[in-house]
Amino acid sequence: MLKHLKSLSGHQNPVYALDNSGKDGIFFTGGNDKGVVEWSLEKMSFLKVLMPVKSSVYSLHYHNDQLFVGQRSGEVNIFDLETQTVKTSFQAHEKPVFDIIAIPSKQEFLTASEDGTVGVWSLTDYSLLYRIPVSYDTVRSIAISPDTQYAAFGCKDNMIRIYNLKDYSLVHTLEKHTLPVTSVQYSPDGKYLISGGRDAQLNFWSLPDYEFQHNIPAHLFSVYGIAFNPVLPYFATASQDKSIKLWGAEDLRLYKILSIEKNTNGHTHSINKLVWTPDGRYLITIGDDKLVMIWEWE
């Protein structure tokens, strides 16, 4: 199971954004500080500030030696990790950018914003291809199905909207959450979609029909992150209730709770994001307590 390995300090303010890199043991964080930070798992330490930013960083996404940075101002920066320079910056939205994801098979990337739209951009020249009006309110999170045919958007109006990536047509609207949807994630085997919300619930939707299957009252407050282990049949959830929970991906059973309340190490404030390292060995979590925590599979 998971055990606490190290708590890394360095941020002066809450940390909101996190992603791996293409290099073993290197990951990135961003938040309410004025910079994006690079970390080393090998050294268990802060390496450097990659780039300064003008406003809080709400989203980070690594793709093909580039780091996509979404800001509270609505600006997106693309940092080239090879040349260590900002390749381009542009005003993607009028309001904060909450999620960014690349779709390499289409040579496109998506940005989700508080303005209720999703931007579809070219990965080759970063031009805007389409702007999809998804919701009248915030689009908080994006998940791409394993077959890259569909995108799920978690929205502040309590809905999950499923779009066909071929023509960006709306194919399903999923209604089950009673409060805003804060996280969405497809299972790696393509059997189901999980959604988490401010209602502290996890909802499970079967694929390919997106029928509602199952509900778990998973946390006490908002579910801010859902992450499947890339190697083992487990997924982890992180919440505003300061806890991390480990679940079986097949039996949906709760296997472990990591929180100060359970007398394990843990965050003292809301946990905002979590990712597994590509080898599935470590879980990385970030939160409002300004800390980056590393958890090891044993």
LOKOL-78974 format. One record per residue (C-alpha): residue in one letter; x, y negated, z. Coordinates in Angstrom, 2 decimals, m for minus. Example, Ala and Ser with C-alpha at 12.3 -4.5 7.8 and 13.67 -1.06 7.14 Angstrom:
BEGIN
PT type      px      py      pz
PT    A   12.30    4.50    7.80
PT    S   13.67    1.06    7.14
//
This chain:
BEGIN
PT type      px      py      pz
PT    M    0.00    0.00    0.00
PT    L    0.96   m3.67    0.03
PT    K    3.18   m5.26    2.65
PT    H    4.38   m8.84    3.09
PT    L    7.92   m9.28    1.85
PT    K    8.62  m12.99    1.92
PT    S    7.03  m16.43    2.18
PT    L    8.70  m19.01   m0.05
PT    S    8.51  m22.71    0.72
PT    G    9.42  m25.57   m1.58
PT    H    6.14  m27.18   m2.55
PT    Q    5.18  m30.28   m0.58
PT    N    1.47  m29.98   m1.41
PT    P   m1.16  m27.32   m2.22
PT    V   m0.22  m24.89   m5.02
PT    Y   m2.90  m24.18   m7.65
PT    A   m1.24  m22.58  m10.70
PT    L    0.93  m19.50  m11.16
PT    D    2.21  m17.22  m13.92
PT    N    4.96  m14.73  m14.71
PT    S    7.61  m15.34  m17.35
PT    G    9.01  m13.08  m20.04
PT    K   12.11  m12.48  m17.90
PT    D   12.21   m9.96  m15.07
PT    G   11.73  m11.55  m11.68
PT    I   11.14  m15.10  m12.89
PT    F    7.82  m16.83  m12.27
PT    F    6.38  m20.35  m12.28
PT    T    4.14  m22.38  m10.00
PT    G    2.47  m25.78  m10.11
PT    G    0.15  m27.77   m7.93
PT    N   m0.37  m31.11   m6.28
PT    D    3.36  m31.91   m6.53
PT    K    4.80  m33.83   m9.42
PT    G    6.56  m30.90  m11.06
PT    V    6.41  m27.33  m12.37
PT    V    8.71  m24.99  m10.43
PT    E   10.70  m21.92  m11.50
PT    W   11.35  m19.16   m8.92
PT    S   13.50  m16.03   m8.72
PT    L   12.24  m12.78   m7.16
PT    E   15.78  m11.41   m7.11
PT    K   17.06  m14.32   m5.02
PT    M   13.68  m14.80   m3.32
PT    S   14.11  m18.51   m3.81
PT    F   13.26  m21.69   m5.65
PT    L   15.45  m22.10   m8.74
PT    K   14.57  m25.51  m10.15
PT    V   11.92  m28.00  m11.15
PT    L   11.30  m27.25  m14.83
PT    M    9.54  m30.45  m15.77
PT    P    7.94  m33.47  m14.13
PT    V    4.20  m34.02  m14.54
PT    K    2.00  m37.08  m14.14
PT    S   m0.90  m35.39  m12.32
PT    S   m1.70  m32.18  m10.42
PT    V   m1.11  m28.91  m12.32
PT    Y   m4.29  m26.80  m12.38
PT    S   m3.23  m24.09  m14.85
PT    L   m0.09  m22.36  m16.15
PT    H    0.16  m19.76  m18.90
PT    Y    3.30  m18.09  m20.25
PT    H    3.44  m16.96  m23.87
PT    N    6.38  m16.22  m26.15
PT    D    9.08  m18.19  m24.30
PT    Q    6.74  m21.14  m23.83
PT    L    4.97  m22.34  m20.72
PT    F    1.57  m23.98  m21.20
PT    V    0.77  m26.50  m18.47
PT    G   m2.76  m27.79  m17.87
PT    Q   m3.13  m30.94  m15.80
PT    R   m5.82  m32.63  m13.76
PT    S   m5.60  m35.55  m16.20
PT    G   m6.74  m33.31  m19.08
PT    E   m3.27  m33.33  m20.61
PT    V   m1.59  m30.12  m21.80
PT    N    2.21  m29.83  m22.01
PT    I    4.05  m27.03  m23.77
PT    F    7.50  m26.40  m22.33
PT    D   10.04  m24.49  m24.44
PT    L   11.94  m22.21  m22.04
PT    E   14.72  m21.54  m24.54
PT    T   15.64  m25.17  m25.14
PT    Q   14.41  m26.26  m21.67
PT    T   12.50  m29.17  m23.17
PT    V    8.88  m30.26  m23.47
PT    K    7.93  m29.26  m27.00
PT    T    4.71  m31.25  m27.10
PT    S    2.16  m32.99  m24.89
PT    F   m1.38  m33.93  m25.84
PT    Q   m4.67  m34.99  m24.29
PT    A   m6.61  m31.73  m24.60
PT    H   m9.65  m32.82  m22.60
PT    E  m11.02  m35.92  m20.88
PT    K  m11.21  m34.03  m17.59
PT    P   m9.04  m31.43  m15.76
PT    V   m7.83  m28.29  m17.56
PT    F   m8.62  m25.31  m15.31
PT    D   m7.43  m22.40  m17.45
PT    I   m5.29  m21.69  m20.51
PT    I   m4.87  m18.40  m22.35
PT    A   m3.15  m17.39  m25.60
PT    I   m4.64  m15.00  m28.16
PT    P   m1.54  m13.91  m30.12
PT    S   m3.51  m11.75  m32.57
PT    K   m5.34  m14.88  m33.74
PT    Q   m2.40  m17.27  m33.33
PT    E   m4.65  m19.37  m31.11
PT    F   m4.88  m20.48  m27.51
PT    L   m7.85  m21.62  m25.45
PT    T   m8.19  m24.36  m22.83
PT    A  m11.09  m24.54  m20.35
PT    S  m12.06  m27.83  m18.76
PT    E  m14.22  m29.64  m16.26
PT    D  m15.82  m31.37  m19.26
PT    G  m17.71  m28.12  m19.99
PT    T  m15.92  m27.41  m23.26
PT    V  m13.34  m24.89  m24.41
PT    G  m10.69  m26.10  m26.84
PT    V   m9.46  m23.66  m29.50
PT    W   m5.94  m24.59  m30.60
PT    S   m3.40  m23.33  m33.12
PT    L   m0.37  m21.55  m31.63
PT    T    1.68  m22.56  m34.67
PT    D    1.22  m26.34  m34.80
PT    Y   m0.89  m26.97  m31.61
PT    S   m3.65  m28.66  m33.59
PT    L   m7.27  m28.54  m32.43
PT    L   m9.25  m26.00  m34.46
PT    Y  m12.62  m26.14  m32.66
PT    R  m14.19  m27.47  m29.51
PT    I  m16.90  m25.22  m28.09
PT    P  m19.55  m26.80  m25.86
PT    V  m19.83  m23.89  m23.41
PT    S  m21.59  m25.47  m20.42
PT    Y  m23.01  m28.78  m19.22
PT    D  m20.55  m28.44  m16.32
PT    T  m17.04  m27.12  m15.60
PT    V  m15.64  m24.05  m17.37
PT    R  m13.44  m22.69  m14.60
PT    S  m11.87  m19.47  m15.90
PT    I  m11.23  m17.46  m19.07
PT    A  m10.72  m13.73  m19.62
PT    I  m10.00  m12.01  m22.94
PT    S  m11.25   m8.45  m23.48
PT    P   m8.49   m5.80  m23.93
PT    D   m9.51   m5.32  m27.59
PT    T   m9.29   m9.13  m28.06
PT    Q  m12.81   m9.19  m29.53
PT    Y  m14.47  m11.23  m26.78
PT    A  m13.82  m14.05  m24.33
PT    A  m15.61  m14.40  m21.00
PT    F  m15.98  m17.91  m19.56
PT    G  m16.81  m18.39  m15.88
PT    C  m18.82  m21.59  m15.41
PT    K  m19.84  m23.93  m12.61
PT    D  m23.54  m23.55  m13.51
PT    N  m23.37  m19.98  m12.02
PT    M  m23.21  m18.39  m15.48
PT    I  m20.72  m16.24  m17.34
PT    R  m20.84  m16.75  m21.08
PT    I  m19.43  m14.18  m23.50
PT    Y  m18.24  m15.37  m26.91
PT    N  m17.25  m13.37  m29.96
PT    L  m13.68  m14.39  m30.81
PT    K  m14.18  m13.73  m34.50
PT    D  m16.46  m16.72  m35.04
PT    Y  m16.80  m18.16  m31.49
PT    S  m20.50  m17.37  m31.37
PT    L  m22.26  m16.94  m28.02
PT    V  m23.29  m13.29  m27.60
PT    H  m24.27  m12.93  m23.91
PT    T  m25.16  m15.15  m20.96
PT    L  m24.74  m13.28  m17.67
PT    E  m26.78  m14.46  m14.70
PT    K  m26.25  m12.93  m11.28
PT    H  m24.15  m15.34   m9.22
PT    T  m26.03  m17.79   m7.01
PT    L  m23.14  m20.29   m6.98
PT    P  m20.40  m21.34   m9.46
PT    V  m18.33  m18.58  m11.10
PT    T  m14.68  m19.11  m10.14
PT    S  m12.93  m16.07  m11.66
PT    V  m13.45  m13.50  m14.41
PT    Q  m11.33  m10.50  m15.37
PT    Y  m11.67   m7.53  m17.73
PT    S  m10.50   m4.12  m16.51
PT    P   m7.46   m2.96  m18.53
PT    D   m9.32    0.18  m19.69
PT    G  m12.06   m2.01  m21.21
PT    K  m14.83   m0.34  m19.17
PT    Y  m16.04   m3.35  m17.21
PT    L  m15.82   m7.06  m16.52
PT    I  m15.54   m8.37  m12.95
PT    S  m16.72  m11.83  m11.95
PT    G  m16.13  m13.62   m8.66
PT    G  m17.86  m16.74   m7.44
PT    R  m18.33  m19.37   m4.77
PT    D  m21.03  m17.06   m3.44
PT    A  m18.13  m14.78   m2.29
PT    Q  m19.52  m11.93   m4.42
PT    L  m17.84   m9.65   m6.94
PT    N  m20.17   m8.60   m9.76
PT    F  m19.40   m5.74  m12.15
PT    W  m20.66   m5.67  m15.74
PT    S  m20.38   m2.57  m17.92
PT    L  m18.90   m2.78  m21.42
PT    P  m19.65   m3.01  m24.27
PT    D  m23.25   m3.97  m23.37
PT    Y  m22.48   m6.36  m20.44
PT    E  m25.20   m4.77  m18.30
PT    F  m25.05   m5.65  m14.61
PT    Q  m23.91   m2.54  m12.72
PT    H  m22.78   m3.27   m9.23
PT    N  m22.25   m5.95   m6.62
PT    I  m19.82   m6.19   m3.70
PT    P  m20.06   m8.90   m1.00
PT    A  m16.28   m9.09   m1.18
PT    H  m15.24  m12.17    0.80
PT    L  m16.54  m14.80    3.21
PT    F  m15.96  m17.72    0.83
PT    S  m15.14  m18.36   m2.86
PT    V  m13.28  m15.68   m4.83
PT    Y  m10.50  m17.64   m6.55
PT    G   m8.57  m14.82   m8.17
PT    I   m8.94  m11.28   m9.52
PT    A   m5.85   m9.42  m10.78
PT    F   m5.46   m5.83  m11.97
PT    N   m2.21   m4.04  m11.21
PT    P   m0.64   m3.37  m14.65
PT    V    0.57    0.12  m13.65
PT    L   m1.61    1.47  m10.83
PT    P   m5.43    1.83  m10.67
PT    Y   m6.00   m1.06   m8.25
PT    F   m7.00   m4.69   m8.39
PT    A   m6.51   m7.48   m5.89
PT    T   m8.76  m10.42   m5.04
PT    A   m7.87  m13.70   m3.35
PT    S  m10.22  m16.05   m1.61
PT    Q  m10.81  m19.38    0.02
PT    D  m11.31  m17.30    3.20
PT    K   m7.47  m16.92    3.34
PT    S   m7.54  m13.17    2.69
PT    I   m6.19  m10.89   m0.04
PT    K   m8.07   m7.65   m0.62
PT    L   m6.90   m4.56   m2.49
PT    W   m9.53   m2.44   m4.26
PT    G   m9.56    0.81   m6.21
PT    A  m10.17    0.09   m9.89
PT    E  m11.98    3.39  m10.36
PT    D  m13.88    3.94   m7.10
PT    L  m14.24    0.19   m6.27
PT    R  m13.35    1.00   m2.67
PT    L  m11.66   m1.49   m0.36
PT    Y   m8.21   m0.16    0.56
PT    K   m6.47   m3.01    2.33
PT    I   m7.09   m6.49    3.76
PT    L   m4.14   m8.84    4.12
PT    S   m4.90  m11.80    6.36
PT    I   m3.85  m13.45    9.60
PT    E   m7.27  m12.49   11.02
PT    K   m6.34   m8.82   10.48
PT    N   m3.00   m9.35   12.23
PT    T   m0.96   m9.01    9.06
PT    N    1.07  m11.81    7.51
PT    G   m1.06  m14.13    5.45
PT    H   m1.90  m17.58    4.19
PT    T   m3.22  m20.14    6.67
PT    H   m5.39  m21.91    4.08
PT    S   m7.30  m21.11    0.87
PT    I   m5.53  m18.74   m1.56
PT    N   m5.84  m20.24   m5.02
PT    K   m4.26  m17.72   m7.41
PT    L   m2.55  m14.35   m7.57
PT    V   m0.59  m12.36  m10.17
PT    W    1.15   m8.99  m10.26
PT    T    4.63   m8.77  m11.71
PT    P    4.62   m6.88  m15.06
PT    D    6.09   m3.75  m13.40
PT    G    3.27   m3.73  m10.83
PT    R    5.72   m3.73   m7.92
PT    Y    5.01   m7.17   m6.48
PT    L    1.93   m9.28   m5.94
PT    I    2.50  m13.06   m5.83
PT    T   m0.02  m15.38   m4.14
PT    I   m0.19  m19.17   m3.75
PT    G   m2.34  m21.40   m1.63
PT    D   m3.31  m24.68   m0.03
PT    D   m0.75  m23.97    2.72
PT    K    1.95  m24.95    0.14
PT    L    3.43  m21.45    0.29
PT    V    4.27  m18.82   m2.31
PT    M    3.96  m15.33   m0.81
PT    I    5.50  m12.15   m2.17
PT    W    3.87   m8.80   m1.35
PT    E    5.58   m5.51   m2.19
PT    W    3.99   m2.20   m3.11
PT    E    5.33    0.55   m0.84
//
